[in-house]
Amino acid sequence: MNSIRIHGSAPYSVALVHGGPGAAGEMAPVAAALSRHAGILELHQTKYSIDELVTEMKEQLLESGHPPLTVIGYSWGAWLGFLFAARHPELVRKLILIGSGPFEDAYAKEMMSTRMNRLSSEERGEWNDMMSRLGAGEALPDLTRLDQLMTKADTYEPLEDAAQAEPLAVNAEQHERIWAEASALRSSGQLLEYGKGIACPVVAIHGEHDPHPYQGVFAPLTDVLNGITCILLPRCGHTPWKERHASHPFYDILGNEINS
């Protein structure tokens, strides 16, 4: 597969890193919107270990980008961007984390309980069944229902077009293998430790309604980084560009950060 999608015109000074793991293509709307500010590289992840993903990302940026770049990572992609900026600080001008997962295990437990509390008992049963199947590497025949449950748990109030969008085809094997490695990295404390190697400015953008608790991002990163700007979006869930109340402020913030 083509691991880079290009939006706008050269020089390509901004790179978008998707979440999942395994959700290639989910940031296409963001790439299209930001292309009026700068040339955008929408990076797709094709490898099955974190080290390989970091190497792939370096190759992508050197091949098509104009380093140092602004790296924007969403969800799992925020972690990958974080690790990349620590290992290759010379290639990153600014790091922007959107809806990052918490950097410490204690906050992760709160995340799942918040999600489950937003679903009915029947929906929780459906969710657990589908996540077990994905965790076993099984491809679900229809992701529409999982997407509906995820939207309900993770969103404050979705935009109409976001609610009607087709669900992405998630790479289940990649998700399972990368997430197992990433989760262990967090549990060991090594994930957060990488922050000591980050030299560029860091901006963390988080929805107040995101089940990933913002405290698990803002507090640990404030302790480990030399400097960080933390932005909390009210009436916003996990995916700001899909939110009725937060999408416009979100894009305004990104536009300002790209140009500053």
C-alpha positions in Angstrom: 0.0 0.0 0.0 1.0 3.6 -0.5 2.1 4.7 3.0 1.9 8.5 2.3 -1.0 10.6 1.1 -0.1 14.1 0.1 -2.4 17.1 0.6 -1.8 20.6 -0.6 1.5 21.8 -2.2 5.2 21.7 -1.3 7.0 22.2 0.9 5.4 19.5 3.1 6.0 20.7 6.6 3.3 19.0 8.6 2.9 15.2 9.2 -0.3 13.6 10.5 0.0 10.3 12.5 -3.2 8.3 12.8 -4.4 6.2 15.7 -5.8 2.8 16.2 -3.3 1.2 16.0 -4.3 0.1 12.6 -6.8 2.9 11.6 -5.0 4.2 8.5 -7.0 6.9 6.8 -8.9 8.3 9.8 -7.1 11.6 9.6 -7.9 12.3 6.0 -10.5 15.0 6.9 -7.9 16.8 9.1 -5.3 16.6 6.3 -7.7 18.1 3.8 -8.7 20.9 6.1 -5.1 21.8 7.1 -3.8 21.8 3.6 -4.9 25.4 3.2 -2.3 26.3 5.8 0.6 24.1 4.7 1.6 21.1 2.7 0.5 18.0 4.6 1.8 14.4 4.7 -0.9 12.0 5.9 1.3 9.1 7.1 -0.1 5.5 7.0 1.5 2.9 9.3 2.3 -0.4 7.6 4.6 -2.2 10.1 4.0 -4.5 13.0 6.4 -3.3 15.8 7.0 0.1 17.3 10.7 0.2 16.3 9.6 -0.6 12.7 7.0 2.1 12.8 9.5 4.7 14.0 11.9 3.7 11.3 9.1 3.8 8.7 8.1 7.3 9.9 11.7 8.5 9.6 11.9 7.2 6.0 8.5 8.8 5.2 9.6 12.3 6.5 13.0 12.2 4.8 11.5 11.0 1.5 8.6 13.4 1.2 8.8 16.0 3.9 10.7 19.2 4.6 12.3 18.6 8.0 12.1 19.7 10.7 8.3 19.1 10.5 5.3 19.8 12.8 4.1 16.3 13.8 0.5 15.9 14.7 -0.5 12.6 16.3 -4.0 11.5 17.3 -4.8 8.9 19.9 -2.3 6.0 19.5 -0.6 8.3 16.9 0.1 10.8 19.7 2.2 8.2 21.4 4.0 7.3 18.2 4.7 10.9 17.5 6.0 11.3 21.1 8.3 8.3 20.7 9.5 9.6 17.3 10.2 13.1 18.6 12.3 11.6 21.4 14.3 9.4 19.0 14.7 11.8 16.2 14.5 15.3 17.7 16.3 16.8 14.7 13.3 16.0 12.4 10.5 17.5 14.6 9.9 21.3 14.9 6.8 21.0 17.0 4.8 18.1 18.4 1.0 18.3 18.7 -0.8 15.5 20.6 -4.6 15.1 20.0 -6.7 12.9 22.3 -3.7 11.1 23.5 -4.0 8.0 25.6 -3.0 8.4 29.3 0.7 8.0 30.0 0.3 6.1 33.2 -1.7 2.9 34.0 -3.7 4.4 36.8 -5.5 6.7 34.5 -6.2 3.9 31.9 -8.5 2.1 34.3 -10.6 5.2 34.6 -10.9 5.4 30.9 -12.5 2.1 30.4 -15.0 2.5 33.3 -16.0 5.9 31.8 -16.7 4.3 28.4 -18.7 1.4 29.9 -20.8 3.8 32.0 -21.9 5.6 28.8 -23.3 2.4 27.3 -26.3 0.3 28.3 -25.8 -3.2 29.7 -26.8 -4.7 26.3 -24.4 -2.4 24.5 -21.6 -3.3 26.9 -22.1 -6.9 26.1 -21.9 -6.2 22.4 -18.8 -4.1 22.9 -17.0 -6.7 25.0 -17.8 -9.4 22.4 -16.5 -7.4 19.5 -13.3 -6.3 21.3 -12.6 -9.9 22.3 -12.9 -10.9 18.7 -10.6 -8.1 17.5 -8.2 -9.0 20.3 -8.0 -12.5 19.0 -7.1 -11.2 15.5 -10.5 -11.9 14.0 -11.7 -9.5 11.3 -15.3 -8.4 12.0 -17.6 -8.7 9.0 -19.3 -5.4 9.7 -17.6 -2.6 11.7 -20.7 -0.3 11.6 -22.0 -1.4 14.9 -18.7 -1.1 16.7 -18.3 2.3 15.2 -21.7 3.3 16.5 -20.9 2.1 20.0 -17.5 3.8 19.9 -19.1 7.1 18.8 -21.6 6.9 21.6 -18.9 6.3 24.3 -16.3 8.7 22.9 -18.3 11.6 21.5 -20.0 14.6 23.2 -22.2 15.6 20.2 -21.2 14.4 16.7 -21.4 16.5 13.6 -24.1 15.0 11.3 -21.7 14.1 8.5 -19.3 12.5 11.0 -22.1 10.4 12.4 -23.0 9.2 8.9 -19.4 8.5 7.7 -18.5 4.9 6.7 -16.4 3.1 9.4 -12.7 2.5 8.6 -11.3 -1.0 7.9 -9.1 -1.5 10.9 -6.0 -3.7 10.6 -6.8 -6.1 13.5 -3.5 -7.9 13.5 -1.5 -4.6 13.5 -3.8 -3.3 16.3 -3.3 -6.3 18.5 0.5 -6.5 18.1 1.3 -2.8 18.4 -1.1 -2.2 21.2 0.3 -5.1 23.3 3.8 -3.6 22.9 2.6 0.0 23.6 0.7 -1.0 26.7 3.7 -2.8 28.1 5.8 0.3 27.4 3.4 2.4 29.4 3.2 -0.1 32.3 6.9 -0.2 32.6 7.2 3.6 32.8 9.4 3.7 29.7 6.8 5.5 27.6 6.9 8.6 29.8 10.6 8.3 30.2 11.0 9.0 26.5 9.8 12.5 27.1 13.2 13.5 28.5 14.5 13.2 25.0 12.0 15.6 23.4 13.6 19.0 22.6 10.8 20.7 20.6 7.7 22.6 21.8 4.8 20.2 22.7 1.1 21.1 22.5 -1.5 18.7 24.0 -5.1 19.1 22.8 -7.8 17.2 24.6 -11.6 17.0 24.8 -13.1 17.5 28.2 -15.6 14.7 27.5 -12.9 12.3 26.1 -13.0 9.1 28.1 -9.2 9.1 28.0 -8.8 11.4 31.1 -7.0 14.6 30.2 -5.3 14.5 33.7 -3.5 11.4 32.6 -1.9 13.4 29.7 -1.5 16.9 31.1 -0.1 16.0 34.5 2.5 13.4 33.6 3.8 15.4 30.6 4.0 18.6 32.6 6.3 16.7 35.0 8.6 15.2 32.4 8.8 17.8 29.6 10.7 21.0 29.7 7.6 22.9 28.5 4.1 22.0 27.3 1.0 23.9 26.3 -2.2 22.1 27.4 -5.5 23.0 25.7 -8.8 21.5 27.0 -11.7 21.7 24.6 -15.1 22.0 26.3 -18.1 20.0 25.0 -15.6 17.7 23.1 -15.0 14.0 23.1 -12.1 11.9 21.8 -12.2 13.1 18.1 -12.4 16.9 18.0 -12.9 17.2 14.2 -16.1 15.1 14.5 -17.6 17.3 17.2 -20.4 19.8 16.6 -19.2 22.3 19.2 -15.5 21.8 19.1 -14.5 21.3 15.5 -14.2 24.9 14.5 -12.1 25.9 17.6 -10.0 22.8 17.1 -9.1 23.7 13.5 -8.4 27.3 14.5 -6.0 26.1 17.2 -4.2 23.8 14.7 -4.0 26.5 12.1 -2.4 28.9 14.6 0.0 26.2 15.9 1.1 25.3 12.3 1.8 28.9 11.5 3.6 29.8 14.7 
